[in-house]
Amino acid sequence: MIHHRGAALVVALSALALSACASGSATRPDAGRQVVLDRLAAADDGPYSARLDAITKSGTRRLQHMVGRINLNAPLTGRTTDETEQYTEDVVMTPQKVYRQATGSHSGWQEFPASTAKGGVPVDRLPQYARFILRHGGSVHGGSDAMRVSARLTPKEIESVDRVSGRNLRPATGIDVKVWIDRKGRIVRVNEEVHFKSDADIQITLILNDFKSPVSVKAPIPG
């Protein structure tokens, strides 16, 4: 996600290792694509929540770390904690607004447009993202628990999946994307390597786990 203070491209999830995902053997293209499509088609399309752990890095420098719980298969809502080198904030995302307050502070909540919750990864359109990668010649690798699809995309191509995420990535020259799909058709991990003409690459890792029923999210009282 891209932060309102100009923090780097967001949403990478913590390095909670998915060893079964990380090491996958190559799968025959046609067979692998069909397995992925079958998993996505069979996935529950009802709303649910997931624990999110996201890290954005440039080389060895961690730019942002976001943890919390978000609702999926529905408007992007949830509660997270957002930590950068300069600050740590509590974040509440509602369909209409994003609210932020310094952690441990009673200075009051600041509110921002809901679009500020989005970054370079279309978090609320992940199944569509995986299908898009397949349609654009994405390669498929198999694992014991998760299938991985990967491709190099442009910001304009990502914009066709999610306008806000694609626009957030517009300065990039290309994005190497990897998406993991588990046996139940849920997206459990996304890696993006964002390349620029002059600036250093940005690595985004997003991991979703601990899937449960949707959580209720209400707007705090702005300060």
Rosetta silent file (secondary structure, phi, psi, omega in degrees, C-alpha in Angstrom):
SEQUENCE: MIHHRGAALVVALSALALSACASGSATRPDAGRQVVLDRLAAADDGPYSARLDAITKSGTRRLQHMVGRINLNAPLTGRTTDETEQYTEDVVMTPQKVYRQATGSHSGWQEFPASTAKGGVPVDRLPQYARFILRHGGSVHGGSDAMRVSARLTPKEIESVDRVSGRNLRPATGIDVKVWIDRKGRIVRVNEEVHFKSDADIQITLILNDFKSPVSVKAPIPG
SCORE:     score description
SCORE:     0.000 S_00000001
   1 L     0.000  154.475  178.289    0.000    0.000    0.000 S_00000001
   2 L  -104.208  126.978 -173.595    1.177    3.502   -0.473 S_00000001
   3 L   -80.427  151.913 -177.057    1.119    5.587    2.677 S_00000001
   4 L   -65.226  -19.559  177.900   -0.368    9.113    2.794 S_00000001
   5 L   -90.019    7.417  177.708    2.992   10.515    3.899 S_00000001
   6 L    90.552   14.515  175.741    4.677    9.221    0.825 S_00000001
   7 L   -61.141  156.690 -171.836    6.069    6.011    2.243 S_00000001
   8 L   -60.901  169.871 -179.662    7.157    3.604   -0.433 S_00000001
   9 L   -49.115  135.437 -171.421    4.934    1.274   -2.387 S_00000001
  10 L  -102.397 -168.403  179.575    3.110   -0.918    0.026 S_00000001
  11 L    53.618   90.261  171.727    1.746   -4.092    0.909 S_00000001
  12 L  -125.454  141.994 -176.828    4.205   -6.728    1.531 S_00000001
  13 E  -106.664  153.190 -170.370    3.579   -9.377    4.016 S_00000001
  14 L   -54.540  160.146 -177.895    5.923  -10.729    6.606 S_00000001
  15 L   -80.415   45.452  169.113    8.397  -13.451    5.984 S_00000001
  16 L   -67.041  108.185 -167.474    6.276  -16.060    7.683 S_00000001
  17 L   -67.921  130.709  170.396    7.848  -18.821    5.682 S_00000001
  18 L  -108.920   81.386 -171.950    5.637  -20.903    3.484 S_00000001
  19 H   -59.178  -34.675 -179.725    8.240  -23.518    2.742 S_00000001
  20 H   -67.147  -28.949  179.893    5.852  -25.555    0.665 S_00000001
  21 H   -80.336  -38.433 -172.245    5.176  -22.467   -1.430 S_00000001
  22 H   -67.518  -34.714 -178.900    8.734  -21.309   -1.727 S_00000001
  23 L  -111.137  105.104 -179.985   10.046  -24.502   -3.193 S_00000001
  24 L  -129.473  143.972  178.029    7.937  -25.757   -6.049 S_00000001
  25 E   -88.228  152.415 -178.790    8.774  -27.994   -8.923 S_00000001
  26 E   -62.680  144.238 -179.345    7.919  -27.002  -12.458 S_00000001
  27 L  -120.181  145.445  176.589    4.542  -28.179  -13.697 S_00000001
  28 L   -54.123  129.605 -171.084    3.462  -28.882  -17.275 S_00000001
  29 H   -51.106  -53.644 -176.215    2.012  -25.537  -18.439 S_00000001
  30 H   -63.456  -45.526 -179.459   -1.434  -26.700  -19.570 S_00000001
  31 H   -64.070  -43.657 -179.082   -1.944  -29.047  -16.620 S_00000001
  32 H   -63.597  -44.277  178.220   -0.682  -26.472  -14.129 S_00000001
  33 H   -59.787  -41.971 -178.476   -2.892  -23.696  -15.466 S_00000001
  34 H   -66.683  -38.444  176.593   -5.930  -25.925  -15.268 S_00000001
  35 H   -60.171  -45.754  179.873   -5.163  -26.878  -11.664 S_00000001
  36 H   -62.534  -46.582 -179.448   -4.902  -23.207  -10.727 S_00000001
  37 H   -61.977  -39.760  178.633   -8.100  -22.321  -12.586 S_00000001
  38 H   -64.269  -41.577  178.700   -9.932  -25.234  -10.951 S_00000001
  39 H   -63.599  -45.371 -179.747   -8.786  -24.121   -7.511 S_00000001
  40 H   -63.350  -39.200 -179.050   -9.858  -20.545   -8.109 S_00000001
  41 H   -67.650  -32.367 -176.899  -13.224  -21.663   -9.485 S_00000001
  42 H   -86.365   -7.740 -176.073  -13.872  -23.895   -6.465 S_00000001
  43 L   -65.815  146.579  174.917  -12.911  -21.248   -3.884 S_00000001
  44 L   -65.612  124.337 -178.563  -15.547  -19.926   -1.505 S_00000001
  45 L   -97.214   10.715  175.752  -16.592  -16.534   -2.851 S_00000001
  46 L   -80.600  158.035  179.410  -18.223  -15.425    0.393 S_00000001
  47 L   -61.052  143.904  174.275  -16.634  -12.736    2.601 S_00000001
  48 E  -154.038  169.823  178.078  -13.978  -13.871    5.075 S_00000001
  49 E  -115.998  159.960  178.827  -11.108  -12.357    7.033 S_00000001
  50 E  -145.192  150.149  171.414   -7.399  -13.123    7.051 S_00000001
  51 E   -76.317  129.811  179.954   -4.379  -12.176    9.084 S_00000001
  52 E  -110.314  136.533  175.008   -2.217   -9.884    6.994 S_00000001
  53 E  -139.067  112.370 -171.774    1.519   -9.443    7.412 S_00000001
  54 E  -126.589  135.642  177.225    3.152   -7.174    4.841 S_00000001
  55 E  -129.987  134.487  173.812    6.710   -5.967    4.401 S_00000001
  56 E  -117.175  126.742 -175.418    8.065   -3.487    1.885 S_00000001
  57 E  -131.664  157.452  168.265   11.861   -3.387    1.462 S_00000001
  58 E  -127.677  105.626 -172.130   14.539   -1.789   -0.660 S_00000001
  59 L    64.800 -126.312  177.924   17.532   -4.098   -0.576 S_00000001
  60 L   -93.482   -1.300 -176.926   18.080   -4.912    3.094 S_00000001
  61 E   -87.902  121.838  178.175   16.319   -1.747    4.277 S_00000001
  62 E   -85.615  118.923 -177.972   12.790   -2.303    5.592 S_00000001
  63 E   -88.720  -33.875 -175.911   10.592    0.592    4.551 S_00000001
  64 E  -158.728  143.772  175.804    7.295   -0.522    6.013 S_00000001
  65 E  -135.646  122.473 -178.834    5.793   -3.348    8.038 S_00000001
  66 E  -124.391  129.029  176.826    2.043   -3.764    8.324 S_00000001
  67 E  -132.462  151.535  177.935    0.275   -6.413   10.394 S_00000001
  68 E   160.156 -156.179  178.913   -3.377   -6.907   11.266 S_00000001
  69 E  -132.769  133.365 -178.626   -6.598   -8.481   10.022 S_00000001
  70 E  -127.716  157.447  175.518   -8.481   -7.562    6.881 S_00000001
  71 E   -96.315  137.589 -179.021  -11.742   -8.613    5.231 S_00000001
  72 E  -123.152  170.343 -172.863  -11.627  -10.136    1.748 S_00000001
  73 L    55.192   33.863 -177.855  -14.207  -10.990   -0.935 S_00000001
  74 L  -166.639  173.948  173.516  -15.782   -7.716    0.132 S_00000001
  75 L   -53.137  141.653 -176.638  -14.788   -4.039    0.259 S_00000001
  76 L   -66.765  108.955  177.467  -11.288   -3.762    1.728 S_00000001
  77 E  -136.261  162.409  177.380  -11.762   -3.161    5.455 S_00000001
  78 E   156.199 -173.764  178.330   -9.833   -4.089    8.569 S_00000001
  79 E  -131.973  131.495 -179.821   -7.503   -3.003   11.340 S_00000001
  80 E  -140.686  168.326  168.518   -3.714   -2.957   11.096 S_00000001
  81 E  -116.265  130.695 -173.689   -0.596   -1.494   12.658 S_00000001
  82 E  -115.683  115.263 -177.493    1.698    0.317   10.227 S_00000001
  83 E  -117.405  128.337  173.400    5.373    0.707   11.176 S_00000001
  84 E  -125.812 -175.355  178.258    8.002    2.670    9.239 S_00000001
  85 L   -67.341  -23.445 -174.867   11.382    4.148   10.165 S_00000001
  86 L   -99.050  -24.998 -171.064    9.645    7.375   11.197 S_00000001
  87 L  -161.209  165.649  169.511    6.460    6.305   12.984 S_00000001
  88 E  -130.933  127.844 -176.259    4.092    3.556   14.105 S_00000001
  89 E  -129.704  147.572  167.158    0.379    4.050   13.547 S_00000001
  90 E   -87.685  138.953 -175.098   -2.859    2.198   14.206 S_00000001
  91 E  -128.178  133.952  173.572   -4.987    2.013   11.066 S_00000001
  92 E  -122.012  122.520 -179.512   -8.716    1.399   10.633 S_00000001
  93 E  -107.573  122.426  174.019   -9.967    0.807    7.088 S_00000001
  94 L  -117.460  168.186 -179.812  -13.655    1.247    6.279 S_00000001
  95 L   -60.486  -25.867 -175.778  -15.302    1.249    2.827 S_00000001
  96 L   -98.845  -36.479 -172.250  -15.482    5.039    2.889 S_00000001
  97 E  -141.663  159.570  168.293  -12.411    6.214    4.820 S_00000001
  98 E  -114.090  132.047 -177.604   -9.052    5.190    6.266 S_00000001
  99 E  -115.156  136.988 -177.765   -8.351    6.374    9.821 S_00000001
 100 E  -133.139  142.365  176.642   -4.852    6.702   11.312 S_00000001
 101 E  -149.894  137.060  178.462   -3.569    7.512   14.761 S_00000001
 102 E   -56.919  131.380 -178.556   -0.083    7.312   16.248 S_00000001
 103 L   -59.062  130.384  179.961    0.146    4.123   18.308 S_00000001
 104 L    81.938    0.108 -178.054   -0.207    4.873   22.004 S_00000001
 105 L   -97.899  154.269  173.567   -1.348    8.431   21.284 S_00000001
 106 L  -118.613   28.071 -176.907   -4.606   10.091   22.245 S_00000001
 107 L   -76.434  -10.217  178.960   -4.160   12.941   19.799 S_00000001
 108 L   105.082  155.740 -178.237   -7.168   11.818   17.791 S_00000001
 109 E   -85.701  139.588  171.044   -7.755    9.994   14.523 S_00000001
 110 E  -102.204  144.302 -178.200   -7.004   11.518   11.156 S_00000001
 111 E  -116.449  147.921 -176.166   -9.119   10.452    8.207 S_00000001
 112 E  -140.071  163.880  176.745   -8.158    9.919    4.575 S_00000001
 113 E   -60.412  149.910 -178.183   -9.843    8.626    1.406 S_00000001
 114 H   -58.573  -27.104 -177.680  -10.354    4.857    1.279 S_00000001
 115 H   -63.746  -20.346 -179.990   -7.970    4.673   -1.708 S_00000001
 116 H   -70.326  -12.301  176.267   -4.992    5.345    0.606 S_00000001
 117 H   -77.215  -13.305 -176.731   -5.413    1.788    1.930 S_00000001
 118 L   -93.263  155.582  176.723   -4.369    0.475   -1.474 S_00000001
 119 L  -140.826 -140.478 -177.625   -0.865    0.067   -2.765 S_00000001
 120 L   -80.745   -6.998  179.171    0.947   -1.822   -5.467 S_00000001
 121 L  -114.018  125.447  179.179   -0.893   -5.080   -4.735 S_00000001
 122 L   -75.657   76.990 -169.522   -4.640   -5.324   -5.513 S_00000001
 123 H   -58.602  -36.655 -177.346   -5.384   -6.929   -2.152 S_00000001
 124 H   -90.698    9.737  177.287   -9.155   -7.023   -2.604 S_00000001
 125 H  -136.402   37.841 -174.323   -8.905   -8.460   -6.150 S_00000001
 126 H   -66.437  -41.536  176.400   -6.348  -11.226   -5.678 S_00000001
 127 H   -60.054  -40.242  177.187   -8.249  -14.044   -7.476 S_00000001
 128 H   -64.866  -34.863  178.367   -8.680  -11.744  -10.486 S_00000001
 129 H   -63.003  -46.247  179.793   -4.974  -10.918  -10.249 S_00000001
 130 H   -62.473  -43.121  179.120   -4.023  -14.606  -10.409 S_00000001
 131 H   -63.875  -39.147  179.414   -6.302  -15.194  -13.416 S_00000001
 132 H   -61.401  -43.287  178.840   -4.851  -12.150  -15.157 S_00000001
 133 H   -59.243  -43.124  178.402   -1.314  -13.511  -14.709 S_00000001
 134 H   -62.224  -41.761 -179.023   -2.380  -16.802  -16.296 S_00000001
 135 H   -66.569  -22.571 -177.919   -3.970  -15.010  -19.257 S_00000001
 136 L  -103.785   36.366  172.609   -0.723  -13.123  -19.821 S_00000001
 137 L    74.415   22.210 -179.375    1.466  -16.178  -20.206 S_00000001
 138 L   -61.876  143.752  176.573    2.281  -16.642  -16.556 S_00000001
 139 E   -83.862  156.027 -176.314    4.353  -19.667  -15.634 S_00000001
 140 E  -125.682  132.464  174.495    3.034  -22.246  -13.160 S_00000001
 141 E  -126.596  145.233 -178.540    4.932  -24.166  -10.502 S_00000001
 142 E  -102.124  150.637  173.716    3.510  -26.795   -8.174 S_00000001
 143 L  -135.430  174.899 -178.631    4.060  -27.291   -4.479 S_00000001
 144 L   -67.795  -29.455 -178.937    2.769  -29.756   -1.915 S_00000001
 145 L  -121.706  -29.895 -173.836    0.190  -27.263   -0.681 S_00000001
 146 E  -132.054  146.406  173.584    0.230  -24.241   -2.975 S_00000001
 147 E   -99.320  141.481 -179.328    0.543  -23.525   -6.682 S_00000001
 148 E  -114.949  130.744  173.371    2.619  -20.538   -7.778 S_00000001
 149 E  -116.741  143.065 -176.315    1.930  -18.419  -10.845 S_00000001
 150 E  -147.338  153.636  179.016    4.385  -15.748  -11.976 S_00000001
 151 E  -168.241  163.679  169.885    4.912  -13.205  -14.741 S_00000001
 152 E  -100.015  126.615 -177.681    6.449   -9.831  -15.492 S_00000001
 153 E  -121.826  165.719  173.840    3.769   -7.130  -15.759 S_00000001
 154 L  -106.139  160.264  175.362    3.622   -3.399  -16.421 S_00000001
 155 H   -55.614  -37.971 -179.444    1.800   -0.830  -14.286 S_00000001
 156 H   -64.027  -38.253  178.469   -0.744   -0.415  -17.098 S_00000001
 157 H   -66.730  -42.133  177.316   -1.483   -4.149  -17.071 S_00000001
 158 H   -65.467  -33.664  178.156   -1.976   -4.146  -13.300 S_00000001
 159 H   -61.932  -28.860  178.374   -4.198   -1.091  -13.707 S_00000001
 160 H   -70.665  -20.075  174.819   -6.523   -3.226  -15.834 S_00000001
 161 H   -89.114  -44.610 -179.485   -7.031   -5.444  -12.746 S_00000001
 162 L  -147.518  115.291 -173.525   -7.168   -2.635  -10.194 S_00000001
 163 H   -61.079  -43.870 -176.501   -7.000    0.994  -11.228 S_00000001
 164 H   -66.768  -46.603 -179.705   -5.649    2.357   -7.942 S_00000001
 165 H   -61.818  -42.967  178.608   -2.893   -0.262   -7.550 S_00000001
 166 H   -62.013  -42.225  179.090   -1.800    0.171  -11.164 S_00000001
 167 H   -66.939  -35.526  176.860   -1.638    3.939  -10.824 S_00000001
 168 H   -62.795  -25.593 -178.186    0.367    3.637   -7.616 S_00000001
 169 L   -95.580    3.767 -172.873    2.935    1.650   -9.607 S_00000001
 170 L   -54.193  -34.096  178.426    3.132    4.020  -12.576 S_00000001
 171 L   -65.802  -14.865 -174.983    6.736    5.148  -11.901 S_00000001
 172 L   -76.889  150.951  175.213    7.871    1.523  -12.317 S_00000001
 173 L   -91.533  -21.259  179.137    9.310    0.128  -15.550 S_00000001
 174 E  -175.466  155.579 -178.739    8.192   -3.427  -14.767 S_00000001
 175 E  -133.028  118.248  173.037    6.936   -5.639  -11.938 S_00000001
 176 E   -85.679  118.815 -172.055    7.909   -9.280  -11.441 S_00000001
 177 E  -116.133  137.027  171.199    4.892  -10.866   -9.750 S_00000001
 178 E  -130.790  132.761 -179.772    4.475  -14.211   -7.981 S_00000001
 179 E  -130.160  131.639  178.323    1.151  -15.355   -6.525 S_00000001
 180 E  -105.722  135.211 -179.847    0.542  -18.531   -4.492 S_00000001
 181 E  -120.944  125.573 -177.468   -2.874  -20.282   -4.448 S_00000001
 182 E   -83.717 -177.277 -175.026   -3.622  -22.908   -1.810 S_00000001
 183 L   -65.011  -23.123  179.604   -5.702  -26.071   -2.186 S_00000001
 184 L   -93.361    7.818  177.588   -8.895  -24.194   -1.261 S_00000001
 185 L    80.863   13.055  179.184   -8.296  -21.585   -3.953 S_00000001
 186 L   -91.908  143.652  174.455   -7.274  -18.847   -1.534 S_00000001
 187 E   -78.981  121.903 -175.876   -4.400  -16.491   -2.278 S_00000001
 188 E  -111.693  -14.684  179.837   -1.904  -17.005    0.539 S_00000001
 189 E  -159.330  143.147  173.540    1.113  -15.066   -0.677 S_00000001
 190 E  -135.632  130.171  171.390    2.080  -12.376   -3.184 S_00000001
 191 E  -117.139  133.971  172.968    5.617  -11.235   -4.028 S_00000001
 192 E  -129.377  129.594  172.763    6.300   -8.220   -6.217 S_00000001
 193 E  -108.043  109.242 -172.763    9.735   -7.030   -7.334 S_00000001
 194 E   -99.172  121.333 -175.613    9.172   -3.484   -8.561 S_00000001
 195 E  -105.083  143.052  179.229   11.794   -2.140  -10.970 S_00000001
 196 L  -126.475  159.411 -178.773   12.543    1.506  -11.750 S_00000001
 197 L   -67.237  -43.745 -175.407   14.643    3.205  -14.390 S_00000001
 198 L  -117.920  -34.174 -175.388   16.873    5.088  -11.934 S_00000001
 199 L   -82.908  164.568  178.479   15.789    4.237   -8.385 S_00000001
 200 L   -67.250  151.828  177.474   16.514    1.062   -6.423 S_00000001
 201 L   -63.731  154.730  174.776   14.098   -1.857   -6.731 S_00000001
 202 E  -116.815  133.133  177.188   11.320   -2.284   -4.177 S_00000001
 203 E  -108.226  124.887  178.941   10.395   -5.741   -2.843 S_00000001
 204 E  -115.659  127.367  176.517    6.834   -6.270   -1.670 S_00000001
 205 E  -126.931  127.262 -178.900    5.820   -9.444    0.156 S_00000001
 206 E  -126.643  126.682  179.081    2.252  -10.061    1.236 S_00000001
 207 E  -125.650  134.143  177.493    1.156  -13.109    3.223 S_00000001
 208 E  -120.750  132.080  176.969   -2.400  -14.011    4.215 S_00000001
 209 E  -155.549 -172.074  179.700   -3.228  -16.771    6.698 S_00000001
 210 E    51.661   57.577 -175.751   -5.401  -17.659    9.704 S_00000001
 211 E   -73.360  132.738 -178.597   -8.595  -17.440    7.646 S_00000001
 212 E  -144.339 -175.191  176.166  -11.772  -16.828    9.669 S_00000001
 213 L   -64.983  159.482  178.421  -15.209  -15.269    9.456 S_00000001
 214 L   -58.671  148.943  176.316  -15.388  -11.548    8.561 S_00000001
 215 L  -103.818  147.706  177.857  -14.622   -9.115   11.366 S_00000001
 216 L   -79.113  132.720  179.695  -16.742   -6.087   12.168 S_00000001
 217 L  -128.539  122.517  178.219  -15.018   -2.777   11.498 S_00000001
 218 L  -117.833  149.059  179.047  -16.436    0.552   12.624 S_00000001
 219 L   -69.433  132.715  174.181  -15.046    4.015   12.024 S_00000001
 220 L   -72.389  170.069  178.466  -13.369    5.537   15.099 S_00000001
 221 L   -82.870  115.488 -176.775  -14.303    9.009   16.216 S_00000001
 222 E   -60.824  146.146  176.578  -11.970   11.398   14.324 S_00000001
 223 L   -88.136    0.000    0.000   -9.858   13.750   16.419 S_00000001
